[in-house]
Amino acid sequence: MTLVAGFNCRDGLLLCADMEQVTGASSRRVSKLAMRCTTGSWCYSITGAGSGAVIDNCVDKIWDAMKSEPDYNEEKMEDVLTEVLTKAHTKYVWPDKRNDHSISLIVAYTDMQSFRQKLWITYDLVPMPEVKHVCAGIGEDLANYLADQLWHPFYSEQQAVRMAAFIFKEVKEHVGNVGQGTEMWMLQKGGKTKFYNRHETALLESGLPSFERNIYDFGKEIIGPLFPILPFTLSVPNKEICTEDKNVFQGPKGIGAKDLGKLTFK
């Protein structure tokens, strides 16, 4: 399965994808990001979630239609995306009632002369421009939730890469069939591109803080401190009720579970 994402930031557009491809009972590592530079002054990166064979077919067809364009034509790009998706759905997706071959594409382009950029996401046959961020594929609900909380339009490239690495790290840890590494393409506004391979993103992920630990601390902040601050008392006044050891609360020596159950409000 696949998780893909695109992010706008102040330095450009960032496209990301995990590398796990599930085939039957096994999985393997494959690259799901494609970078294409035309004969003109613009280039684009494309990735997708869903049927890998259908996505690869669409990537090749889009490249055949756009590679000779000297300048980026937004109207033509939209028409090409719609035409390619329509043919793919008509030929591969809709006729097969037994298997799900549906796809969603994310396309980011940059013009090296005008510095124009745009991020596209496709829903079925419809390409839609996205001005902030978008995630698609397995685990997209969790990824979109984290992106909604973390994304900011003034993030630099470095900050956007760290944010994306954190989002993919959390989804890979909590959602099945997402993993085998993460790759990223950065399309900078000046026209340059930068590739982050799976080794670089893995090193970055290893240095990120634990969301699970932080949410636990945040939960304690919301709920408030536990014993002995809460207004409970035992038969012995001011007796410590519980101690915390490695996030586990334990009763004091000499007080069993039955005695701890005899709590009363002051």
ZIMOHU-V38072 format. One record per pair of residues at least 12 apart in sequence whose C-alpha atoms are under 8 Angstrom apart, sorted by the first residue. I is the first residue (numbers start at 1). J is the second residue. If there is no record, write none. Layout:
I & J
I & J
This chain:
1 & 20
1 & 21
1 & 22
1 & 49
1 & 50
1 & 137
1 & 138
1 & 177
1 & 178
2 & 17
2 & 18
2 & 19
2 & 20
2 & 21
2 & 48
2 & 49
2 & 50
2 & 137
2 & 138
2 & 177
2 & 178
3 & 17
3 & 18
3 & 49
3 & 135
3 & 136
3 & 137
3 & 138
3 & 139
3 & 140
3 & 178
4 & 16
4 & 17
4 & 18
4 & 47
4 & 48
4 & 49
4 & 106
4 & 135
4 & 136
4 & 137
5 & 17
5 & 106
5 & 133
5 & 134
5 & 135
5 & 136
6 & 106
6 & 108
6 & 119
6 & 133
6 & 134
6 & 135
7 & 132
7 & 133
7 & 134
7 & 160
8 & 119
8 & 131
8 & 132
8 & 133
8 & 153
9 & 152
9 & 153
9 & 154
9 & 155
9 & 156
9 & 157
9 & 160
10 & 153
10 & 154
10 & 155
10 & 156
10 & 157
11 & 155
11 & 156
11 & 157
11 & 188
11 & 189
12 & 117
12 & 157
12 & 186
12 & 187
12 & 188
12 & 189
13 & 108
13 & 117
13 & 118
13 & 119
13 & 186
13 & 187
13 & 188
13 & 189
14 & 108
14 & 160
14 & 161
14 & 184
14 & 185
14 & 186
14 & 187
15 & 33
15 & 45
15 & 46
15 & 47
15 & 108
15 & 184
15 & 185
15 & 186
16 & 33
16 & 164
16 & 182
16 & 183
16 & 184
16 & 185
17 & 32
17 & 33
17 & 47
17 & 182
17 & 183
17 & 184
18 & 32
18 & 168
18 & 178
18 & 179
18 & 180
18 & 181
18 & 182
18 & 183
19 & 31
19 & 32
19 & 178
19 & 179
19 & 180
19 & 181
19 & 182
19 & 183
20 & 177
20 & 178
20 & 179
20 & 180
20 & 181
21 & 177
22 & 177
28 & 180
29 & 180
29 & 181
31 & 183
32 & 47
32 & 48
33 & 45
33 & 46
33 & 47
33 & 183
33 & 184
33 & 185
34 & 46
34 & 47
35 & 185
36 & 63
37 & 67
38 & 66
38 & 67
38 & 68
38 & 69
38 & 70
39 & 67
39 & 68
39 & 69
39 & 70
40 & 68
40 & 69
40 & 70
40 & 71
41 & 70
41 & 71
41 & 72
41 & 111
41 & 112
41 & 113
42 & 70
42 & 71
42 & 72
42 & 109
42 & 110
42 & 111
42 & 112
42 & 113
42 & 191
43 & 109
43 & 110
43 & 111
43 & 112
44 & 107
44 & 108
44 & 109
44 & 110
44 & 187
45 & 107
45 & 108
45 & 109
45 & 185
46 & 59
46 & 105
46 & 106
46 & 107
46 & 108
47 & 105
47 & 106
47 & 107
48 & 103
48 & 104
48 & 105
48 & 106
48 & 136
49 & 103
49 & 104
49 & 105
49 & 136
49 & 137
49 & 138
50 & 101
50 & 102
50 & 103
50 & 104
50 & 137
51 & 100
51 & 101
51 & 102
51 & 103
54 & 88
54 & 92
54 & 101
54 & 103
55 & 103
55 & 105
57 & 88
58 & 84
58 & 85
58 & 88
61 & 84
62 & 80
62 & 81
62 & 84
65 & 80
71 & 111
72 & 111
78 & 127
81 & 127
82 & 125
82 & 126
82 & 127
85 & 124
85 & 125
86 & 125
89 & 102
89 & 125
102 & 124
103 & 124
104 & 121
104 & 122
104 & 123
104 & 124
104 & 136
104 & 137
105 & 120
105 & 121
105 & 122
105 & 123
106 & 119
106 & 120
106 & 121
106 & 122
107 & 119
107 & 120
107 & 121
108 & 120
108 & 187
109 & 187
110 & 187
110 & 188
110 & 189
110 & 191
111 & 189
111 & 191
112 & 189
112 & 190
112 & 191
112 & 192
113 & 191
115 & 189
115 & 190
115 & 191
116 & 189
117 & 189
118 & 130
118 & 131
119 & 131
121 & 134
132 & 153
133 & 147
133 & 151
138 & 175
138 & 177
138 & 178
139 & 171
139 & 175
139 & 178
142 & 171
143 & 167
143 & 168
143 & 171
146 & 167
147 & 167
150 & 163
151 & 163
157 & 186
162 & 204
165 & 182
165 & 201
165 & 204
165 & 205
166 & 205
166 & 208
168 & 182
169 & 205
170 & 211
181 & 198
181 & 199
181 & 201
181 & 202
182 & 197
182 & 198
182 & 201
182 & 202
183 & 195
183 & 196
183 & 197
183 & 198
183 & 201
184 & 196
184 & 197
227 & 240
227 & 241
227 & 242
227 & 243
228 & 240
228 & 241
228 & 242
231 & 265
231 & 266
232 & 263
232 & 264
232 & 265
232 & 266
233 & 263
233 & 264
233 & 265
233 & 266
234 & 260
234 & 262
234 & 263
234 & 264
240 & 252
241 & 260
